[in-house]
Amino acid sequence: MTEVLIVVIVATIALGALFALALALHWGHKRDHGLVPYVFYFSLFAAGIGIAMSPRDMSMEDQVSDLITGRHPLIIWAGRFSSLFILLSCGERILHRLVKRDPNQPLPKLLVAAFVLYFLTNVVSPALFGRHPNIAHDYLYVGLVGIAATLFTVREVETMLTTLRNALLAFTVVSLAFLLISPGKVADTHYVGLVPFLHLRFTGLAPHANVMGPLTVTLLICLWRRPFQRAWMTRVGAAMGLFALLLTQSKTSWIAFLLTVGCISYYAYRDLIVQRITDHRRPLLPVAIVSAAMLMLLAITLVLMFGDVGAKLNSLAASREGAQLSSFSGRDAIWEVAMQEWRRNPVFGYGLTIWDARFLISIRMPFAVHAHSQFFQTVSSAGTVGLVGLLVYLAVLTYAVIRTTRASGGLTLAMYLTILMRGVSEVPLMMTMFGPDSIGHLLLIAVLAAYYRARVPAKAVAAGRANAIAPVPSLPARQYPAAQPVPQGACDADFGGGAGL
């Protein structure tokens, strides 16, 4: 009787899934964009509620309890609903693109092939052939969203930026509110960083401050590219994003933000910058640049001559902060463990269960939730096969960024530099779980796919200029010739982001 009941339940679930997928296909039959850009609402909500209802206390040095404590049923059901929405929305969009071919939107075959290769070598291969093979449904979601993102059009990217703007702003506001409600859950109040008198490191409702930092950078990019209709909302959102970014004290995110601002500003105002630099009648900008460079060199010279640099370096080396710098904040020990696992399993790696609770307890490093480097994460979990897939994938991403930087107004280059900066000390290309850590990677894929064209580059440049970022109010706007503007409408609504759910 029990076996019959199980068969009936499984059959009912399968039929229900087919019916839901058919309904989604019918809904998206005549729509240019589907529901994939809205998955970030559900994923960020599931991640935020998971941290909000967890026993995490940043004031405690030992966080082993976080590894073994069970999860609240609401967290489990939020994750299940998010997973179901991902399956339906991505399945509908992939089938829609396969059935309905648009000659004006050619498939970026090289990018799709590189992403599939990366997924096979870094997820499928270690899951099946690693030293500790393991198959879980969590490994499927990033791959599905990534494949769907490679099919995005420019309009879908703009919708995605709008939904990300709304979701990340809400995520940041709630995270900042927890500083007043329960500061121990969202901040380390005993952290000593680069900002004087600020002994606080803001983690928010993200897993770590080094995850919250890139999320705020992505929020600022979305606000710049897709500002609210009301200017004051854009200013308030940008102020909150900058404040949260400062509180994270993530040096990598700070550098990535400066690089992002430089890229997008250059491609938005490059004609004006060139005009000001070459205009001998108004030499203010060249004089300011040269003066700043001279003052910087003068300051460096004075420090080297009178600052007793050697004694201060010795004092820093003997301090706690110096010890953290010399050991890369303890990452050298983690990297050594990763290298040992690569030597033991050189071909397919340890498997995707590396850095889970059992492994962390065995190596007595409860803080090492991952390898803290994309390279070491890949070689430890997927071995040499995964490393080859990673190198091929990065090469294709680099080529695609070169082709699409001008068309996207510098957006692809900005996102790519953010990924590279994070890859030194974090794992931005992780594929085993869909969450806040994978948002930057998926956004980069979507933007690359939308602006990647196999046709005449001039058309891509014209399309990118028509979709250039909104000009900063205090600066003169750069004028572009009209060329295929992105359809506006509900996607520009303050909290809409496109067709309603």
C-alpha positions in Angstrom: 0.0 0.0 0.0 2.8 2.4 0.8 4.6 1.7 -2.5 1.4 2.5 -4.4 0.9 5.7 -2.5 4.5 6.8 -3.3 4.0 6.0 -7.0 0.7 8.1 -7.0 2.5 11.0 -5.2 5.4 11.0 -7.7 3.1 10.7 -10.7 1.0 13.6 -9.4 4.1 15.8 -8.9 5.3 15.0 -12.4 2.0 15.8 -14.0 1.7 19.0 -12.0 5.2 20.0 -13.1 4.3 19.3 -16.8 1.1 21.3 -16.4 2.8 24.2 -14.8 5.5 24.2 -17.5 2.8 24.1 -20.3 1.0 27.0 -18.6 4.2 29.0 -18.4 4.9 28.3 -22.1 1.4 29.5 -23.0 1.9 32.7 -20.9 5.3 33.5 -22.6 4.3 32.5 -26.1 3.8 36.1 -27.3 6.0 37.9 -24.8 9.5 39.0 -25.6 10.7 38.5 -22.1 9.8 35.9 -19.6 10.0 35.6 -15.8 13.7 34.9 -15.4 14.6 38.5 -14.5 12.3 38.1 -11.5 14.1 35.2 -9.9 16.2 37.5 -7.9 13.2 38.7 -5.8 12.7 35.2 -4.6 16.3 34.2 -4.2 17.2 37.3 -2.2 14.1 36.9 0.0 15.0 33.3 0.7 18.6 34.3 1.5 17.5 37.2 3.7 14.9 35.2 5.6 17.4 32.4 6.1 19.9 34.8 7.9 17.2 36.7 9.7 15.8 33.6 11.3 19.1 31.9 11.9 21.0 31.9 15.3 23.9 33.8 13.8 25.6 36.2 16.3 28.6 38.1 14.8 29.7 39.0 18.3 30.7 35.4 18.9 34.1 34.3 17.7 33.1 30.7 17.3 30.4 30.2 14.7 30.4 26.4 14.8 26.8 26.5 15.9 25.7 27.9 12.6 27.0 24.8 10.9 25.0 22.3 12.9 21.8 24.1 13.8 18.7 23.1 12.0 16.7 25.5 9.8 13.3 27.0 10.5 10.5 25.5 8.3 9.8 28.9 6.8 13.4 29.1 5.5 13.0 25.6 4.0 9.7 26.5 2.2 11.0 29.8 1.0 13.9 28.0 -0.6 11.6 25.4 -2.1 9.3 28.1 -3.6 12.4 29.9 -5.0 13.6 26.7 -6.6 10.3 25.9 -8.1 10.1 29.4 -9.6 13.6 29.1 -11.1 12.7 25.7 -12.7 9.5 27.0 -14.3 10.8 30.4 -15.4 14.1 29.1 -16.9 12.4 26.1 -18.5 9.8 28.3 -20.2 12.4 30.8 -21.5 14.8 28.1 -22.8 12.0 26.2 -24.6 10.6 29.5 -25.9 14.0 30.5 -27.5 14.4 27.0 -29.0 11.0 27.1 -30.6 10.8 30.7 -31.6 14.0 31.7 -33.4 14.5 35.4 -34.0 17.0 36.3 -36.8 17.5 39.7 -35.2 18.7 38.1 -32.0 21.4 35.5 -33.0 22.5 33.0 -30.4 25.9 33.7 -28.9 27.1 30.2 -29.6 30.6 30.7 -28.3 29.4 32.1 -25.0 26.8 29.3 -24.6 29.3 26.6 -25.3 31.8 28.0 -22.9 29.2 28.3 -20.1 28.0 24.7 -20.7 31.7 23.5 -20.7 32.3 25.3 -17.4 29.2 23.7 -15.9 30.2 20.3 -17.1 33.8 20.5 -15.8 33.1 22.3 -12.5 29.8 20.8 -11.5 28.9 17.6 -13.4 32.4 16.1 -13.5 33.2 16.5 -9.7 29.7 15.5 -8.8 30.0 12.2 -10.6 33.8 11.4 -10.7 35.2 13.3 -7.7 36.8 11.5 -4.8 33.5 12.1 -2.9 30.8 12.0 -5.5 27.5 13.6 -4.6 24.4 14.5 -6.6 22.0 17.2 -5.4 19.3 19.3 -7.0 21.0 22.5 -5.7 23.6 22.1 -8.4 21.1 22.5 -11.1 19.8 26.0 -10.5 22.8 28.2 -11.3 23.3 26.2 -14.5 19.6 26.7 -15.6 19.6 30.4 -14.8 23.0 30.8 -16.6 21.8 29.0 -19.7 18.6 31.2 -19.7 20.7 34.3 -19.2 22.8 33.5 -22.4 19.5 33.8 -24.3 18.7 37.3 -23.0 17.9 40.2 -25.2 18.8 43.8 -24.5 15.2 44.5 -23.2 15.4 41.5 -20.8 18.8 42.8 -19.5 17.2 46.2 -18.8 14.3 44.4 -17.0 16.8 42.4 -15.1 18.7 45.5 -14.0 15.4 47.0 -12.8 14.4 44.0 -10.8 17.9 43.7 -9.4 17.7 47.4 -8.4 14.5 46.9 -6.5 15.4 43.7 -4.9 18.9 44.8 -3.8 17.7 48.1 -2.5 15.0 46.4 -0.4 17.7 43.8 0.8 20.0 46.7 1.7 17.4 48.7 3.5 16.2 45.7 5.6 19.9 44.8 6.4 20.5 48.4 7.6 17.4 48.2 9.7 18.8 45.2 11.5 21.6 47.4 12.7 19.0 48.9 15.0 17.0 45.8 15.7 19.6 43.1 16.1 23.1 44.4 15.3 24.9 41.2 16.3 23.1 39.4 13.5 24.3 41.7 10.7 27.6 43.2 11.9 30.8 42.4 13.6 31.2 45.2 16.2 34.8 44.3 17.2 36.4 44.6 13.7 39.5 46.8 13.2 39.8 47.9 9.6 41.1 50.7 7.5 38.5 53.2 8.4 39.6 55.1 11.6 37.2 54.9 14.6 34.9 52.5 12.8 35.1 49.2 14.6 32.2 47.6 12.8 32.0 45.4 9.7 28.6 45.3 8.1 27.6 41.8 6.8 23.9 42.6 6.4 21.6 39.6 5.6 24.3 38.2 3.3 26.5 35.3 4.4 29.6 37.4 4.7 30.7 41.0 4.4 32.6 40.1 1.2 29.3 39.1 -0.3 27.4 42.1 0.9 30.1 44.4 -0.6 29.7 43.2 -4.2 25.9 43.3 -3.7 26.0 47.0 -2.9 28.3 47.6 -5.9 25.8 45.8 -8.1 23.0 47.9 -6.5 24.9 51.1 -7.4 25.5 49.9 -11.0 21.7 49.2 -11.4 20.8 52.6 -9.9 23.2 54.3 -12.3 22.0 52.3 -15.3 18.3 52.2 -14.4 17.5 55.2 -12.1 14.0 55.6 -10.6 11.6 58.0 -12.2 11.7 60.1 -9.1 15.2 61.5 -8.7 15.1 61.7 -4.9 14.5 57.9 -4.7 17.6 57.4 -6.8 19.7 59.7 -4.5 18.4 58.0 -1.4 19.1 54.6 -2.8 22.6 55.6 -3.9 23.3 57.1 -0.5 22.2 53.9 1.3 24.3 51.8 -1.1 27.4 53.9 -0.5 26.8 53.8 3.2 26.5 50.1 3.3 29.5 49.6 1.0 31.6 51.8 3.4 30.4 49.7 6.4 31.3 46.4 4.8 35.0 47.5 4.9 35.6 45.2 2.0 38.7 46.5 0.3 38.1 44.3 -2.8 34.6 45.8 -3.2 35.9 49.4 -2.8 38.5 48.9 -5.5 35.9 47.2 -7.7 33.5 50.1 -7.2 36.2 52.6 -8.2 37.0 50.6 -11.3 33.3 50.4 -12.2 32.8 54.1 -11.8 35.8 54.7 -14.0 34.6 52.3 -16.8 31.0 53.5 -16.9 32.0 57.2 -16.6 34.5 57.0 -19.4 32.2 55.4 -21.9 29.4 57.7 -20.9 31.4 61.0 -21.2 34.5 60.0 -23.2 33.8 62.6 -25.9 33.5 65.3 -23.3 36.6 64.2 -21.5 38.6 64.1 -24.7 37.3 67.6 -25.7 38.2 69.1 -22.3 41.7 67.5 -22.3 42.5 68.7 -25.8 40.9 72.2 -25.5 43.7 74.6 -25.0 41.3 77.4 -24.3 40.0 75.7 -21.1 42.9 73.7 -19.7 41.3 73.3 -16.3 41.0 69.5 -16.5 44.6 68.8 -17.7 46.0 71.2 -15.1 43.9 69.5 -12.3 45.2 66.0 -13.4 48.8 67.2 -13.5 48.5 69.0 -10.2 47.0 66.0 -8.5 49.8 63.8 -9.8 52.5 66.2 -8.6 50.9 66.5 -5.2 50.8 62.7 -4.9 54.4 62.3 -5.9 55.4 65.1 -3.4 53.5 63.3 -0.6 55.2 60.0 -1.4 58.6 61.7 -1.4 58.0 63.4 2.0 56.8 60.1 3.5 59.9 58.2 2.2 62.3 61.0 3.4 60.9 61.8 6.8 58.4 59.2 7.7 60.8 56.5 9.0 59.0 53.9 6.9 61.2 51.0 8.0 60.3 51.4 11.7 56.7 51.6 10.9 56.8 48.6 8.7 58.5 46.6 11.5 55.9 47.8 14.0 53.1 46.8 11.6 54.6 43.4 11.0 54.6 42.8 14.8 51.0 43.8 15.2 47.8 41.7 14.8 46.9 43.6 11.6 50.4 42.9 10.2 50.1 39.2 11.0 46.7 39.1 9.1 48.2 40.9 6.1 51.2 38.5 6.0 48.9 35.5 6.1 46.3 37.1 3.8 43.9 37.1 6.8 44.4 33.4 7.4 43.7 32.5 3.8 47.2 31.0 3.3 46.2 28.0 5.6 43.0 27.5 3.6 44.9 27.6 0.3 47.4 25.0 1.7 44.5 22.7 2.5 43.1 23.2 -1.1 46.5 22.4 -2.6 46.7 19.2 -0.5 43.4 18.1 -1.8 44.4 18.8 -5.4 47.5 16.7 -4.9 45.5 13.8 -3.5 42.9 14.1 -6.3 44.6 15.7 -9.3 42.2 14.8 -12.1 38.6 15.3 -10.8 39.2 16.8 -7.4 37.7 16.1 -4.0 34.2 16.7 -5.1 31.5 19.4 -4.5 31.1 18.5 -0.9 34.4 20.0 0.0 34.2 22.9 2.5 30.9 21.5 3.9 30.3 21.2 7.6 31.8 17.7 7.8 35.0 18.7 5.9 35.4 21.9 8.0 35.1 20.0 11.2 37.7 17.4 10.0 40.3 20.2 9.2 39.3 22.3 12.3 38.5 25.4 10.2 34.9 26.3 10.8 35.4 29.7 9.2 36.5 28.3 5.8 33.2 28.2 4.0 35.0 28.0 0.7 38.6 28.2 -0.6 38.6 32.1 -0.6 40.0 32.0 -4.2 38.4 31.0 -7.4 41.6 29.2 -8.5 41.9 27.2 -5.2 38.2 26.5 -5.1 38.3 25.0 -8.6 41.3 22.9 -8.2 40.3 21.5 -4.8 36.7 20.6 -5.8 37.1 19.8 -9.5 40.8 19.1 -10.0 42.6 19.7 -13.3 39.5 19.0 -15.4 37.8 21.9 -13.6 40.8 24.1 -14.0 40.9 23.6 -17.8 37.1 24.4 -17.9 37.7 27.6 -15.9 40.6 28.8 -18.1 38.6 28.2 -21.3 35.5 30.0 -19.7 37.6 33.0 -18.6 39.2 33.3 -22.1 35.7 33.3 -23.7 34.4 35.9 -21.2 37.4 38.1 -21.9 36.8 37.9 -25.7 33.1 38.7 -25.2 33.9 41.6 -23.0 36.2 43.1 -25.6 33.5 42.8 -28.2 30.7 44.2 -26.1 32.3 47.0 -23.9 31.4 49.9 -26.2 28.0 48.5 -27.1 27.0 48.2 -23.4 28.4 51.6 -22.5 31.2 50.0 -20.3 28.7 47.9 -18.3 30.2 44.5 -19.4 33.8 45.7 -18.6 32.7 47.0 -15.2 31.0 43.7 -14.3 34.0 41.7 -15.6 36.5 43.7 -13.5 34.3 43.2 -10.4 34.3 39.4 -11.0 38.1 39.4 -11.5 38.7 41.4 -8.3 36.6 39.1 -6.3 38.2 36.0 -7.8 41.5 36.8 -6.1 40.1 36.3 -2.5 36.5 35.0 -3.1 34.6 32.6 -5.3 32.4 34.7 -7.6 32.0 31.9 -10.2 30.6 29.3 -7.8 28.0 27.1 -9.4 26.8 24.8 -6.7 24.2 27.0 -5.1 22.0 29.8 -6.4 22.2 32.7 -4.0 23.5 36.3 -3.4 27.0 35.1 -4.2 26.1 34.2 -7.8 24.2 37.4 -8.8 27.2 39.2 -10.2 28.2 36.2 -12.4 24.7 35.8 -13.8 24.3 39.5 -14.5 27.6 39.5 -16.4 26.5 36.5 -18.5 23.2 38.2 -19.3 24.8 41.5 -20.3 27.4 39.8 -22.5 24.7 37.7 -24.2 22.5 40.7 -24.9 25.2 42.8 -26.4 27.2 40.1 -28.1 26.6 40.1 -31.8 28.1 38.3 -34.7 27.2 41.1 -37.1 28.6 44.5 -38.0 30.1 46.0 -34.8 28.7 49.5 -35.7 25.2 48.3 -35.2 26.0 47.0 -31.8 27.7 50.3 -30.9 24.6 52.2 -32.0 22.3 50.0 -30.0 24.5 50.4 -26.9 24.6 54.2 -27.3 20.8 54.2 -27.4 20.8 52.2 -24.1 23.5 54.2 -22.5 23.3 54.9 -18.8 21.3 57.8 -17.5 23.6 60.9 -17.2 24.5 62.2 -13.8 22.4 65.3 -13.2 25.3 67.6 -12.4 27.2 66.7 -15.7 26.2 67.5 -19.2 24.6 64.6 -21.0 26.4 63.0 -23.9 24.3 63.2 -27.1 23.9 60.1 -29.2 22.1 59.6 -32.5 18.8 57.9 -32.1 19.2 54.2 -32.9 16.8 51.4 -31.8 15.8 52.6 -28.3 14.9 50.1 -25.7 11.2 49.9 -25.3 10.1 51.7 -22.2 7.0 51.3 -20.2 6.2 49.4 -17.1 9.8 48.4 -16.7 10.7 51.9 -15.8 8.1 52.0 -13.0 9.5 52.7 -9.6 8.9 49.2 -8.3 7.5 47.4 -11.4 10.4 46.2 -13.5 8.3 45.1 -16.4 5.2 42.9 -16.7 3.7 42.2 -13.4 3.8 38.8 -11.8 
